[in-house]
Amino acid sequence: MPETVVNALTVDVEEYYHGYEFEAALGVDDLQRLPSRVAGQTERLLDLLDAHRARGTFFTLGVVAQRQPRLVRSIVERGHEIASHGWDHTPVYRLGPAGFRADVRRAKHAVEQAAGRLVRGYRAPNYSIRRDTPWAFGVLVEEGFIYDSSMYPVVHDRYGFPDGPRFPHVAQNVEGIDFWEVPVGTARCAGVNLPLGGGFFRLFPAALVHGALASVNAREKRPVVFYMHPWELDPDQPRPPMTFVQRFRHYTGLATAERKLAALLAAFSFGSIETVFEEVRPARRVAARAS
């Protein structure tokens, strides 16, 4: 792997019960009765990143920022980029254009208030910007965002753009300024896109994940956008009744995820989206507007 390649580490900061399986198993109302664990989970991850001198982009829910402002401040003080993950993990396609605007505006304000700095990046809950939400990018531009990282070019039963671009590209141009899409990372394997991060990271053997990242870095000479959640380092989180499939998707690999992540951080370099991709840096955009 070329030493010059720095990959982008991205973290979706949400409670363990914001996962799709919890809502499907318990319903929205019952989720509120579950205990919060996000602060301890995220601090555990921050300690691990510090140990390996790794940095990343933390896409944070507005409701988490409202309830845990010290956690958001800790993320920033440790040198990470802060970004928005929406307000309470409601999928974009459920909100509609007006509801989406209200959601992202409320979330952006809450995260910025807690962080003490501007938020420029967005990632939709459950990657829910889809082909049937063509208005989403326009709303994000109008609400002050510079880039989105919601597209996952994989085949999946709930999300994905299997034929979408695998690397950063212009999603929309507004008055001469480019709004960028930064897709979640994949590696090409046997003619298909191999997903990297999250549940796939927990399920796949470590050697496969390392080989996939090294392939993208060395063969394609491109960074990988790796993603994860703080709750994936917490095997002791509550386990309410679920179907077998729901339990498998959420809990498989939790016991080994921290060890696998530590090995990945030791083998590869990671930074935030803004530091890895020049296209989305504020200074570059200011220069483009001036020209």
Secondary structure, 3 states (H helix, E strand, C coil): CCCCCCEEEEEEECCHHHCHHHHHHHCHHHHCCCCCCHHHHHHHHHHHHHHCCCCCEEEECHHHHHHCHHHHHHHHHCCCEEEECCCCCCCHHHHHHHHHHHHHHHHHHHHHHHHCCCCCEECCHHHCCCCCCCCHHHHHHHCCCCEECCCCCCCCCCCCCCCCCCCCEEEEEECCEEEEECCCCEEEECCEEEECCHHHHHHCCHHHHHHHHHHHHHCCCCCCEEEECHHHHCCCCCCCCCCHHHHHHHHCCHHHHHHHHHHHHHHCCEECHHHHCHHHCHHHHHHHHHC
